[in-house]
Amino acid sequence: MNLTELGFAAGWRVIRTLPRPVAAAAFTAVADRAHRRRGAGATRLRANLRRVVGPELPEAELDELVRRGLRSYARYWMEAFRLPALSRDQILAGFRLDGAELLAADVAAGRGAVVALPHAGNWDMAGAWVVANEWPLSTVMERLKPEGVYERFVAFRKSLGMEILPATGGDRPPLEVLTERLTAGAVVPLLADRDLSARGVEVQFFGGRTRMPAGPALLALRTGAPLYVASMWYEPDAACASIEGPLPVPGPQEGALDARVRSLTQRIADGLAAGIARHPQDWHMLQRMWLD
C-alpha cells in the first residue's frame, strides 16, 4: 500500500469519527493553505474560473472566487470521507434536488433516466440520495491510479448502494450494461464536463473548444430514456442540485448518429455551462479543460 492509498484509507477511517465542525475546520485550513501556496491545482482552477467569469472580473475578486472554490473542493472530500457513516435519514436531509419529481416519475414508469453531471458540489452525496430513495443507480468510474485507490473508491460507492462499472477493463463494455440498466428503469448519472478518453465530442464551452464524453447523448439516443443536465452546488446546510430537461433528442431525420451525438452533446455542454456560471465557486475543475 503506497502513501496515497494510506491517506485515503486513513481519511475514510478517521474523518468520519470527528465531530463535523472539527473536520470542516481542518479541511478549510488545508484549502486556505493551498490557496496561499498557489500550486498547480490552484493555478489551474484559477485559469478555469477566469474562463467562466470572463476577463472583466477584477483580479482581487477572482482570487476570492478561487479561495471559495478550493474550500468547496475541500468540503467535498470531507463529506466523502464521512458519507459511509451517515444514516439514510441524514443522507435524505443532506441533499436537495429541484426536479426530484421528474426522476421519481421516470423510475416509476420503468423508463430510467440519464443525468449529465458537472464535477461540482457533491456528486457522491447525490448518488447516495438517489439510492436512499430506493431508486436503482448505475454509473461509470474512471480507473484511478494507483489501483488500490480505485478499488477503495469502488468499494466506497458500492457500500452506498451504487452499481459502479469500470470505464475500461470490465467484463462488458459499460455502454452495453448501462443500456440494459436504463431499459430496466435505473437512474444513470454520468460526469459529463470532461473527456478522459481523448476521443470525446468537441464542443464549445465558455467560448473555447473542449471535448466532452459522448456517453450521455449516445445512451439517450439508443434507449429513448429522458436526458437531464444537472447543476450542482453547495448551500451552508446541504449539497444541492437542479435538473434541466428532458432535453429534446434529435431524431433519425436530423442526420447520421454521429451528427446527432455531436448536436446533443453541445446541448449538454450549454446546460452544464449555465449551471456552472450560476455557481462557479462549486465547480471542482482542477485539470486542464480547453484545447486552445
Backbone bond lengths (Angstrom), bond angles and torsions (degrees), N, CA, C in turn:
res aa  C-N    CA-C-N  psi(-1)  N-CA   C-N-CA  omega(-1)  CA-C   N-CA-C  phi
1 M - - - 1.465 - - 1.530 109.05 -
2 N 1.348 118.07 123.67 1.460 119.76 -178.86 1.531 110.78 -87.01
3 L 1.341 115.96 179.30 1.468 119.91 -174.91 1.519 112.29 -64.02
4 T 1.348 116.79 -37.31 1.464 119.28 179.68 1.520 110.89 -61.29
5 E 1.332 115.49 -47.68 1.461 119.11 179.99 1.526 111.00 -65.12
6 L 1.324 116.92 -38.83 1.468 119.90 176.81 1.520 111.23 -60.21
7 G 1.341 116.15 -39.18 1.465 119.87 178.96 1.513 112.17 -63.15
8 F 1.335 116.38 -43.89 1.463 119.07 178.11 1.528 111.26 -66.12
9 A 1.322 116.31 -41.76 1.459 119.79 179.55 1.524 110.57 -60.33
10 A 1.337 116.22 -43.97 1.459 120.22 178.52 1.524 111.14 -64.53
11 G 1.339 115.83 -38.61 1.466 119.28 179.40 1.516 111.83 -58.86
12 W 1.345 116.35 -49.84 1.460 118.93 -178.52 1.534 111.80 -68.62
13 R 1.322 117.69 -26.65 1.455 119.82 -178.08 1.526 112.04 -85.11
14 V 1.337 117.34 -38.45 1.463 121.21 -169.95 1.522 112.75 -96.93
15 I 1.352 117.65 -45.75 1.455 120.15 -171.16 1.528 111.70 -61.48
16 R 1.340 116.59 -34.05 1.468 118.99 -178.24 1.529 112.23 -67.33
17 T 1.346 117.01 -20.12 1.461 119.52 -177.58 1.528 112.40 -86.43
18 L 1.323 117.42 -14.10 1.467 120.68 -178.11 1.527 110.87 -81.07
19 P 1.315 118.27 147.75 1.468 119.35 169.70 1.529 109.22 -57.63
20 R 1.327 116.36 140.88 1.472 118.86 -175.36 1.527 112.73 -54.84
21 P 1.358 121.01 -44.03 1.476 118.59 -180.00 1.521 113.15 -59.54
22 V 1.336 116.65 -34.87 1.466 119.69 179.39 1.529 110.14 -68.17
23 A 1.336 116.03 -46.61 1.461 119.62 178.90 1.525 111.18 -62.87
24 A 1.327 116.63 -42.33 1.466 120.48 -179.01 1.524 110.83 -62.42
25 A 1.336 117.26 -42.49 1.461 120.40 -179.90 1.525 110.86 -63.96
26 A 1.335 116.71 -39.03 1.466 119.92 -179.72 1.519 110.97 -66.09
27 F 1.332 117.84 -44.17 1.463 120.75 -178.66 1.527 111.01 -70.11
28 T 1.321 117.87 -34.17 1.467 120.40 175.70 1.521 110.54 -63.89
29 A 1.333 116.61 -40.80 1.468 120.21 178.46 1.526 110.96 -62.89
30 V 1.342 117.17 -39.24 1.466 120.53 177.17 1.526 110.52 -63.53
31 A 1.345 116.42 -42.23 1.464 120.36 179.26 1.514 111.30 -63.12
32 D 1.321 117.21 -42.86 1.465 120.57 -178.80 1.529 110.69 -66.56
33 R 1.314 116.31 -34.96 1.467 119.39 176.94 1.529 109.93 -65.87
34 A 1.334 116.95 -42.20 1.465 120.20 177.76 1.528 110.62 -62.51
35 H 1.319 116.39 -36.15 1.468 120.11 178.37 1.526 110.93 -65.33
36 R 1.314 116.49 -42.89 1.466 119.86 -179.64 1.526 111.48 -67.49
37 R 1.323 117.24 -36.55 1.468 120.70 -176.76 1.529 112.52 -75.60
38 R 1.324 116.57 -26.40 1.469 121.66 179.37 1.525 112.05 53.42
39 G 1.320 115.21 52.98 1.456 120.71 177.20 1.516 111.49 -76.40
40 A 1.335 115.29 -168.58 1.465 120.11 -173.72 1.524 112.11 -61.84
41 G 1.341 117.49 -43.28 1.459 119.94 -178.67 1.512 112.32 -64.44
42 A 1.333 116.67 -46.02 1.462 120.56 -179.92 1.528 110.81 -65.39
43 T 1.319 116.79 -37.79 1.466 120.54 179.46 1.526 110.71 -66.11
44 R 1.336 116.66 -41.64 1.459 119.86 178.38 1.522 110.69 -66.88
45 L 1.331 117.99 -40.92 1.466 120.47 177.30 1.523 110.18 -60.10
46 R 1.308 116.88 -41.02 1.465 120.51 179.66 1.535 110.39 -61.48
47 A 1.325 117.11 -44.94 1.463 120.47 179.81 1.525 111.05 -64.25
48 N 1.337 116.82 -40.81 1.462 119.81 179.14 1.523 111.39 -65.62
49 L 1.339 116.29 -41.94 1.468 118.94 -179.61 1.528 111.44 -69.45
50 R 1.317 117.29 -30.32 1.477 119.07 175.31 1.518 109.92 -61.14
51 R 1.334 117.76 -38.47 1.468 121.14 175.48 1.525 110.69 -60.42
52 V 1.323 115.91 -40.51 1.465 120.76 -176.26 1.525 110.95 -68.79
53 V 1.325 117.13 -47.35 1.468 120.47 -172.57 1.517 113.09 -88.20
54 G 1.340 117.87 -15.35 1.456 120.41 179.30 1.505 112.90 86.79
55 P 1.324 116.72 171.17 1.467 121.15 -174.32 1.517 114.77 -75.13
56 E 1.333 117.37 -13.14 1.465 119.16 -173.48 1.530 113.50 -76.85
57 L 1.341 118.25 -25.84 1.465 119.73 -176.26 1.522 109.98 -65.32
58 P 1.327 118.63 127.19 1.468 120.84 179.71 1.524 111.72 -59.43
59 E 1.330 116.01 151.44 1.463 121.36 -177.14 1.524 112.15 -57.98
60 A 1.328 117.52 -38.83 1.464 119.71 -178.77 1.526 111.07 -64.33
61 E 1.336 116.81 -37.92 1.456 119.97 178.96 1.534 110.85 -71.99
62 L 1.332 116.78 -35.65 1.458 119.58 175.05 1.520 110.05 -64.32
63 D 1.320 117.38 -40.52 1.451 121.11 179.47 1.523 111.02 -60.90
64 E 1.314 116.66 -41.32 1.464 120.44 177.03 1.521 111.09 -66.21
65 L 1.329 117.26 -37.18 1.462 120.71 177.27 1.528 110.71 -64.10
66 V 1.327 117.46 -40.25 1.462 120.76 177.56 1.526 110.18 -63.23
67 R 1.319 116.69 -42.49 1.474 119.87 178.11 1.526 110.59 -59.37
68 R 1.317 117.09 -45.45 1.461 120.56 178.87 1.537 110.68 -65.69
69 G 1.338 116.23 -35.55 1.449 119.89 178.23 1.520 112.38 -64.43
70 L 1.322 116.75 -42.15 1.462 120.06 178.23 1.521 111.18 -67.62
71 R 1.318 117.11 -35.86 1.467 119.93 175.44 1.526 110.84 -65.41
72 S 1.308 116.84 -38.82 1.459 120.81 177.96 1.527 110.42 -64.18
73 Y 1.322 116.53 -42.62 1.465 121.14 178.90 1.533 110.12 -63.79
74 A 1.319 116.80 -41.76 1.464 120.47 177.33 1.526 110.61 -63.43
75 R 1.327 117.12 -38.02 1.470 120.09 177.51 1.520 110.69 -62.29
76 Y 1.342 116.56 -39.45 1.470 118.98 177.20 1.523 110.40 -56.77
77 W 1.329 117.83 -48.56 1.465 120.40 -177.68 1.518 111.13 -66.00
78 M 1.310 117.72 -41.62 1.461 120.02 178.36 1.527 110.24 -59.14
79 E 1.334 117.19 -44.49 1.459 120.41 -179.51 1.526 112.00 -70.30
80 A 1.330 117.24 -34.96 1.462 119.59 178.05 1.524 110.68 -62.77
81 F 1.331 116.94 -42.34 1.462 119.74 179.49 1.529 112.00 -66.40
82 R 1.324 117.30 -28.67 1.465 121.10 -177.55 1.533 112.61 -91.15
83 L 1.323 117.06 -15.72 1.466 120.98 -171.38 1.534 113.93 -58.26
84 P 1.344 119.76 -41.80 1.471 118.05 -177.71 1.526 113.93 -62.06
85 A 1.328 117.83 -18.99 1.463 120.37 -178.50 1.527 112.67 -90.53
86 L 1.338 118.03 -4.44 1.464 120.32 -177.12 1.521 110.80 -80.77
87 S 1.322 115.53 146.62 1.457 121.35 174.55 1.524 109.62 -79.50
88 R 1.326 115.60 167.36 1.466 120.11 177.20 1.523 110.45 -58.18
89 D 1.314 117.34 -43.15 1.469 120.48 -179.48 1.526 110.91 -63.88
90 Q 1.333 117.01 -38.63 1.469 119.74 178.88 1.520 111.08 -66.48
91 I 1.333 116.99 -37.64 1.466 120.41 178.10 1.527 110.02 -66.28
92 L 1.313 117.38 -45.24 1.468 120.47 179.89 1.521 111.20 -62.66
93 A 1.340 117.18 -34.05 1.462 120.40 -179.89 1.517 112.62 -81.16
94 G 1.341 117.10 -20.98 1.457 120.46 -173.65 1.514 115.26 -91.63
95 F 1.344 116.81 3.24 1.462 120.51 -179.71 1.518 108.70 -142.00
96 R 1.315 116.32 137.80 1.462 121.32 177.88 1.528 109.21 -127.44
97 L 1.332 115.78 133.16 1.467 121.76 -179.74 1.514 110.09 -123.68
98 D 1.314 115.84 118.67 1.460 121.54 171.72 1.530 107.82 -81.90
99 G 1.314 116.17 113.23 1.455 120.76 -174.97 1.513 112.78 112.05
100 A 1.338 116.40 10.84 1.463 120.51 -178.61 1.519 111.71 -58.48
101 E 1.330 116.41 -31.65 1.469 118.84 -178.27 1.527 111.87 -65.19
102 L 1.334 117.13 -26.29 1.464 120.19 177.99 1.530 110.49 -68.40
103 L 1.344 116.31 -46.21 1.465 119.29 178.52 1.522 110.83 -65.36
104 A 1.325 116.76 -39.83 1.462 119.98 179.45 1.526 110.66 -59.10
105 A 1.326 116.00 -41.97 1.465 119.97 179.94 1.524 111.25 -68.14
106 D 1.327 117.33 -38.39 1.468 120.43 179.52 1.526 111.24 -64.44
107 V 1.342 116.39 -43.54 1.463 119.90 179.55 1.519 110.06 -66.51
108 A 1.327 116.63 -43.84 1.461 120.31 -179.14 1.520 111.45 -62.01
109 A 1.337 116.80 -34.10 1.469 120.92 -179.42 1.522 112.20 -81.62
110 G 1.339 117.32 -7.75 1.451 120.87 178.21 1.509 115.09 76.67
111 R 1.353 117.10 16.72 1.466 118.78 -178.31 1.526 112.44 -99.61
112 G 1.334 117.42 -10.12 1.453 120.26 -179.71 1.516 111.98 68.03
113 A 1.332 115.98 -177.56 1.462 121.14 179.59 1.515 109.34 -159.15
114 V 1.336 115.42 143.05 1.465 122.33 172.22 1.524 107.34 -102.24
115 V 1.335 116.65 131.26 1.465 121.13 178.68 1.525 108.56 -123.56
116 A 1.326 116.90 116.68 1.466 122.37 176.98 1.523 108.74 -86.15
117 L 1.332 116.09 122.70 1.463 121.93 -174.00 1.524 111.71 -111.95
118 P 1.329 116.90 149.80 1.461 120.13 166.40 1.526 109.98 -90.85
119 H 1.327 117.00 162.09 1.466 120.92 169.70 1.533 107.04 -76.76
120 A 1.316 116.21 78.71 1.458 120.95 -173.87 1.514 109.59 -149.46
121 G 1.332 115.89 157.36 1.449 119.34 178.21 1.516 110.38 57.44
122 N 1.333 116.27 -133.09 1.460 120.47 -178.91 1.520 109.74 -132.17
123 W 1.335 116.36 93.37 1.464 120.42 -177.93 1.526 111.87 -72.09
124 D 1.336 117.93 -26.30 1.460 119.00 175.78 1.522 111.16 -68.98
125 M 1.320 117.35 -41.41 1.463 120.14 176.04 1.528 110.30 -63.16
126 A 1.329 116.81 -37.89 1.460 120.19 177.15 1.525 111.09 -60.32
127 G 1.345 116.35 -44.74 1.455 119.88 178.94 1.515 111.84 -65.02
128 A 1.328 116.81 -42.39 1.463 120.47 178.47 1.525 110.70 -62.39
129 W 1.329 117.10 -36.59 1.463 121.54 178.64 1.530 111.07 -65.39
130 V 1.335 117.08 -41.83 1.465 120.59 176.73 1.529 109.89 -58.46
131 V 1.335 116.10 -47.24 1.462 120.38 -179.57 1.532 110.85 -65.06
132 A 1.337 116.77 -38.46 1.467 120.15 179.11 1.528 111.80 -63.53
133 N 1.331 116.53 -24.14 1.464 120.74 174.59 1.533 112.16 -82.12
134 E 1.349 115.05 2.43 1.469 122.61 178.88 1.529 111.95 66.81
135 W 1.345 114.99 34.51 1.459 121.31 172.88 1.521 107.97 -103.00
136 P 1.333 118.89 135.50 1.467 120.36 178.39 1.523 110.83 -67.58
137 L 1.325 116.00 141.30 1.469 120.98 -177.95 1.522 109.05 -136.37
138 S 1.320 115.42 131.46 1.466 122.41 174.73 1.518 108.31 -132.40
139 T 1.326 116.03 139.88 1.454 119.65 179.57 1.525 110.07 -151.65
140 V 1.315 115.41 177.27 1.467 122.87 -177.54 1.518 108.79 -116.47
141 M 1.328 115.77 145.00 1.466 120.91 177.85 1.517 109.72 -131.01
142 E 1.326 115.92 134.96 1.461 119.58 176.84 1.529 110.02 -67.79
143 R 1.319 116.44 152.78 1.465 121.18 177.93 1.530 108.99 -80.85
144 L 1.329 115.27 105.71 1.451 120.66 179.55 1.522 110.24 -76.34
145 K 1.314 115.28 157.95 1.464 121.95 173.51 1.522 108.40 -113.90
146 P 1.329 119.29 137.94 1.460 127.46 -3.88 1.531 112.29 -72.05
147 E 1.331 115.59 167.78 1.458 121.09 -176.77 1.528 112.37 -59.40
148 G 1.334 116.68 -33.05 1.460 119.47 -179.91 1.521 112.53 -62.19
149 V 1.347 116.74 -36.79 1.463 120.24 178.02 1.529 109.99 -67.40
150 Y 1.337 115.75 -42.38 1.469 119.62 176.61 1.524 110.76 -57.51
151 E 1.325 116.84 -46.88 1.464 120.33 -177.65 1.522 111.31 -63.86
152 R 1.323 117.15 -36.16 1.473 119.42 178.39 1.528 110.87 -67.99
153 F 1.342 116.89 -39.21 1.460 119.23 177.72 1.529 111.10 -66.02
154 V 1.320 117.18 -40.53 1.460 119.89 177.20 1.526 110.06 -61.40
155 A 1.338 116.69 -45.71 1.460 120.16 179.44 1.528 111.08 -62.50
156 F 1.331 116.93 -40.19 1.466 121.75 177.98 1.521 110.69 -59.21
157 R 1.320 116.98 -49.57 1.457 119.80 -176.54 1.528 111.84 -72.11
158 K 1.331 117.09 -35.73 1.460 119.08 176.01 1.520 110.87 -65.12
159 S 1.347 117.49 -34.73 1.463 120.36 179.33 1.521 111.92 -63.96
160 L 1.332 116.01 -22.89 1.466 121.09 177.48 1.527 112.28 -85.73
161 G 1.336 117.03 -5.55 1.454 121.12 177.40 1.512 114.95 102.28
162 M 1.337 118.13 7.83 1.459 121.27 -179.93 1.524 110.51 -88.13
163 E 1.327 117.13 146.26 1.457 121.05 168.21 1.524 107.46 -90.39
164 I 1.329 116.36 121.72 1.459 122.18 -176.68 1.517 109.56 -112.30
165 L 1.335 116.37 121.71 1.458 122.39 177.88 1.518 109.17 -106.86
166 P 1.333 118.15 135.23 1.470 119.11 177.18 1.526 110.73 -70.62
167 A 1.332 115.88 140.43 1.467 119.86 178.73 1.514 111.39 -63.70
168 T 1.326 116.38 -32.04 1.468 121.62 178.45 1.516 108.44 -139.78
169 G 1.331 115.84 153.12 1.456 120.01 172.83 1.517 115.66 82.37
170 G 1.327 117.89 10.44 1.452 120.13 178.60 1.518 112.19 -83.56
171 D 1.339 116.20 175.12 1.462 120.67 179.62 1.526 111.76 -67.09
172 R 1.332 116.40 -32.24 1.466 121.90 -179.57 1.519 108.39 -136.48
173 P 1.337 118.40 155.72 1.466 119.69 176.32 1.529 110.78 -59.83
174 P 1.340 117.88 134.73 1.471 119.17 -176.66 1.527 113.49 -59.72
175 L 1.349 117.66 -32.81 1.458 119.90 -179.84 1.529 111.16 -63.28
176 E 1.311 115.71 -36.41 1.464 120.59 179.20 1.536 110.75 -66.46
177 V 1.325 116.03 -44.15 1.465 119.98 -179.65 1.535 110.63 -67.50
178 L 1.332 116.66 -43.55 1.463 119.64 -178.88 1.527 111.59 -65.02
179 T 1.321 117.34 -33.36 1.465 120.21 175.49 1.524 109.96 -60.09
180 E 1.327 116.83 -43.45 1.462 120.38 177.73 1.524 111.24 -64.57
181 R 1.329 116.80 -42.44 1.470 119.73 -178.27 1.528 111.18 -64.66
182 L 1.330 117.06 -39.64 1.457 119.85 178.84 1.523 111.20 -63.76
183 T 1.310 117.22 -43.21 1.465 119.34 -179.48 1.515 111.38 -67.75
184 A 1.350 117.40 -16.76 1.465 121.28 175.26 1.526 112.11 -93.71
185 G 1.352 117.07 0.76 1.461 120.32 173.60 1.510 116.30 98.43
186 A 1.326 119.13 17.36 1.466 121.28 -177.97 1.523 111.95 -81.88
187 V 1.326 115.84 157.81 1.458 123.09 168.29 1.525 107.07 -88.58
188 V 1.328 116.64 129.97 1.472 121.85 -178.65 1.526 108.32 -122.00
189 P 1.340 117.68 93.03 1.468 120.30 174.90 1.525 110.14 -86.57
190 L 1.326 116.39 135.72 1.460 121.08 -178.07 1.524 109.71 -135.13
191 L 1.330 116.96 126.15 1.461 120.23 173.54 1.526 108.35 -63.82
192 A 1.325 116.31 125.65 1.469 119.75 -164.81 1.520 114.47 -128.89
193 D 1.334 118.71 5.15 1.466 118.59 -174.96 1.520 113.71 -97.18
194 R 1.352 118.04 0.15 1.470 118.79 178.65 1.514 108.99 -148.70
195 D 1.323 115.71 128.12 1.463 121.01 179.90 1.516 109.75 -85.99
196 L 1.322 116.14 133.26 1.461 121.03 -179.00 1.516 112.94 -104.91
197 S 1.334 116.76 -4.58 1.456 119.83 -171.45 1.524 113.93 -101.53
198 A 1.326 117.60 -13.56 1.473 122.97 -171.75 1.524 111.21 65.00
199 R 1.344 116.52 11.50 1.469 120.71 176.39 1.521 110.47 -121.30
200 G 1.325 116.83 19.24 1.456 120.61 -175.68 1.514 112.67 -75.03
201 V 1.316 114.48 -176.52 1.458 122.26 -178.36 1.518 108.64 -91.52
202 E 1.310 116.95 128.95 1.462 119.88 178.26 1.526 109.85 -75.82
203 V 1.331 115.47 130.73 1.462 121.46 -179.15 1.526 109.51 -135.57
204 Q 1.320 114.20 165.45 1.458 121.37 170.29 1.529 108.13 -92.83
205 F 1.338 116.23 132.28 1.464 120.87 -173.48 1.518 107.57 -148.28
206 F 1.314 116.36 112.81 1.465 121.78 -176.33 1.528 111.29 51.82
207 G 1.324 115.36 43.01 1.450 120.81 172.79 1.508 116.18 81.28
208 G 1.329 118.03 4.36 1.452 121.10 179.43 1.517 111.32 -132.28
209 R 1.328 115.96 169.90 1.463 121.10 -179.82 1.528 110.04 -91.25
210 T 1.327 115.49 134.61 1.451 121.12 171.77 1.520 108.08 -147.07
211 R 1.325 116.56 176.30 1.462 120.78 176.74 1.515 109.33 -117.29
212 M 1.323 114.68 141.77 1.460 121.03 176.57 1.523 108.77 -129.24
213 P 1.327 117.23 153.44 1.462 119.85 -176.42 1.523 112.21 -66.09
214 A 1.318 115.34 145.88 1.468 120.99 -179.38 1.521 112.46 -83.31
215 G 1.345 117.46 -13.41 1.457 121.34 -171.96 1.515 116.35 -52.35
216 P 1.352 119.57 -51.03 1.464 118.91 -177.94 1.532 112.66 -58.59
217 A 1.338 116.92 -45.98 1.463 120.15 179.74 1.517 110.87 -64.89
218 L 1.321 116.94 -44.05 1.462 120.92 -176.89 1.529 111.04 -63.92
219 L 1.326 117.20 -40.35 1.467 120.32 178.60 1.531 111.08 -64.39
220 A 1.325 116.71 -42.64 1.463 119.52 179.33 1.525 111.19 -64.03
221 L 1.327 116.33 -40.53 1.459 120.19 179.79 1.532 111.35 -69.47
222 R 1.315 117.16 -37.21 1.469 121.13 -179.02 1.529 112.22 -69.71
223 T 1.333 116.01 -42.17 1.463 120.00 -167.95 1.517 114.41 -104.01
224 G 1.338 117.45 -19.67 1.453 119.94 -173.01 1.517 113.29 78.01
225 A 1.340 117.38 4.72 1.465 120.55 178.15 1.524 109.75 -66.61
226 P 1.329 118.00 145.35 1.466 119.99 177.09 1.525 111.06 -62.58
227 L 1.319 114.99 143.92 1.461 122.56 -178.39 1.519 109.34 -117.35
228 Y 1.324 115.61 123.55 1.463 121.83 179.09 1.523 110.23 -116.33
229 V 1.330 115.75 155.62 1.462 121.98 171.95 1.519 107.54 -116.02
230 A 1.318 116.17 129.39 1.460 120.84 -176.85 1.521 111.56 -98.94
231 S 1.311 114.70 144.72 1.456 123.19 164.99 1.523 106.09 -109.99
232 M 1.337 117.45 133.60 1.462 120.51 -175.25 1.519 110.01 -131.73
233 W 1.338 115.61 139.55 1.455 120.39 -177.80 1.522 109.50 -159.26
234 Y 1.309 114.83 177.56 1.456 122.14 178.15 1.528 110.53 -112.23
235 E 1.314 115.25 140.75 1.449 123.37 160.97 1.529 106.67 -110.79
236 P 1.338 118.89 164.21 1.472 119.13 -178.16 1.520 114.08 -54.36
237 D 1.339 117.06 -34.60 1.460 119.87 -173.13 1.522 114.46 -103.64
238 A 1.333 118.81 -4.04 1.465 119.25 -174.05 1.519 110.96 -165.36
239 A 1.334 115.28 156.94 1.458 121.59 165.01 1.520 107.35 -82.25
240 C 1.319 117.01 139.52 1.459 121.26 -173.79 1.526 110.73 -130.37
241 A 1.332 114.58 158.50 1.460 120.56 176.08 1.512 109.28 -155.80
242 S 1.317 115.63 158.85 1.460 122.30 169.71 1.522 106.87 -136.59
243 I 1.318 116.37 154.05 1.464 119.14 177.97 1.522 109.83 -122.25
244 E 1.320 113.94 140.17 1.468 122.71 177.52 1.519 107.93 -108.42
245 G 1.318 117.17 132.80 1.458 119.88 177.55 1.514 112.03 139.08
246 P 1.337 115.45 -166.30 1.459 126.30 1.42 1.535 112.16 -64.26
247 L 1.327 116.20 142.41 1.450 120.64 177.59 1.526 109.86 -69.76
248 P 1.325 117.33 145.84 1.472 119.40 173.59 1.524 109.97 -66.27
249 V 1.318 116.20 129.85 1.462 121.73 -176.13 1.525 108.82 -104.12
250 P 1.331 118.79 124.17 1.471 120.25 -178.73 1.530 111.37 -65.20
251 G 1.318 115.86 137.69 1.450 121.17 -179.95 1.517 112.30 -88.83
252 P 1.335 117.56 173.65 1.473 121.84 -178.19 1.518 113.23 -56.85
253 Q 1.336 117.54 -29.32 1.457 120.75 -179.51 1.528 112.04 -68.02
254 E 1.344 116.79 -11.44 1.466 120.83 -177.57 1.524 112.65 -95.63
255 G 1.332 117.71 10.58 1.458 119.30 173.77 1.509 113.00 128.91
256 A 1.330 115.13 -178.66 1.455 121.99 178.74 1.528 110.28 -67.26
257 L 1.326 115.44 163.44 1.465 120.02 -175.73 1.519 111.94 -58.71
258 D 1.336 118.37 -43.63 1.466 119.00 -177.59 1.519 111.52 -63.98
259 A 1.331 117.49 -34.76 1.464 120.56 177.69 1.526 110.85 -68.00
260 R 1.328 116.22 -38.65 1.467 119.75 178.96 1.530 111.22 -69.65
261 V 1.331 117.18 -35.64 1.462 120.39 175.87 1.524 110.01 -63.50
262 R 1.341 116.82 -43.02 1.473 119.87 178.69 1.525 110.85 -62.45
263 S 1.315 117.11 -45.03 1.459 120.81 -178.73 1.525 111.43 -62.45
264 L 1.329 116.37 -44.65 1.463 120.16 -177.84 1.527 111.13 -71.16
265 T 1.336 117.38 -35.77 1.463 119.80 177.62 1.526 110.92 -66.00
266 Q 1.327 117.66 -34.42 1.469 119.60 174.90 1.512 110.77 -65.24
267 R 1.323 118.01 -37.99 1.466 120.42 176.04 1.524 110.75 -62.66
268 I 1.337 116.09 -39.90 1.460 119.83 176.37 1.527 110.04 -62.07
269 A 1.331 116.69 -45.42 1.469 120.86 179.34 1.515 111.41 -58.72
270 D 1.321 116.75 -41.45 1.465 120.16 179.19 1.525 110.96 -64.44
271 G 1.336 116.68 -41.37 1.459 119.85 178.63 1.517 112.17 -66.55
272 L 1.326 117.08 -41.32 1.455 120.21 176.98 1.521 111.28 -62.95
273 A 1.329 116.57 -42.43 1.467 120.35 -179.82 1.522 111.25 -61.34
274 A 1.329 117.34 -40.71 1.464 120.26 -180.00 1.520 110.79 -61.90
275 G 1.335 116.98 -42.76 1.454 120.01 179.65 1.517 112.33 -68.68
276 I 1.323 117.30 -41.82 1.462 120.57 179.13 1.521 110.39 -64.25
277 A 1.326 117.27 -38.30 1.466 120.35 178.85 1.523 111.82 -63.51
278 R 1.333 116.89 -31.40 1.471 120.07 178.05 1.522 111.97 -73.53
279 H 1.333 117.15 -30.18 1.473 120.95 -175.49 1.530 109.85 -137.25
280 P 1.333 118.46 60.96 1.471 119.60 -174.32 1.523 113.53 -62.94
281 Q 1.331 117.47 -28.99 1.465 119.73 -177.99 1.520 112.71 -66.68
282 D 1.337 117.96 -16.12 1.461 120.94 -177.59 1.521 113.23 -106.15
283 W 1.337 117.60 12.17 1.464 121.44 175.92 1.516 107.59 -90.48
284 H 1.313 117.62 113.46 1.464 122.61 -172.90 1.525 110.35 -95.82
285 M 1.300 116.11 64.93 1.462 120.21 -176.92 1.520 108.85 -111.41
286 L 1.320 115.79 93.80 1.459 122.51 -179.04 1.528 111.27 -104.59
287 Q 1.339 115.89 18.97 1.467 121.43 177.49 1.526 109.41 -119.01
288 R 1.305 115.50 163.92 1.451 120.64 177.81 1.526 109.82 -64.45
289 M 1.321 116.76 136.68 1.465 122.22 -176.30 1.514 113.01 -114.85
290 W 1.319 117.99 -43.30 1.456 120.89 -166.32 1.535 111.62 -99.32
291 L 1.332 114.57 147.67 1.468 120.94 -177.67 1.529 111.58 -78.35
292 D 1.314 117.10 -21.92 1.470 120.49 -178.50 1.509 111.04 -98.07
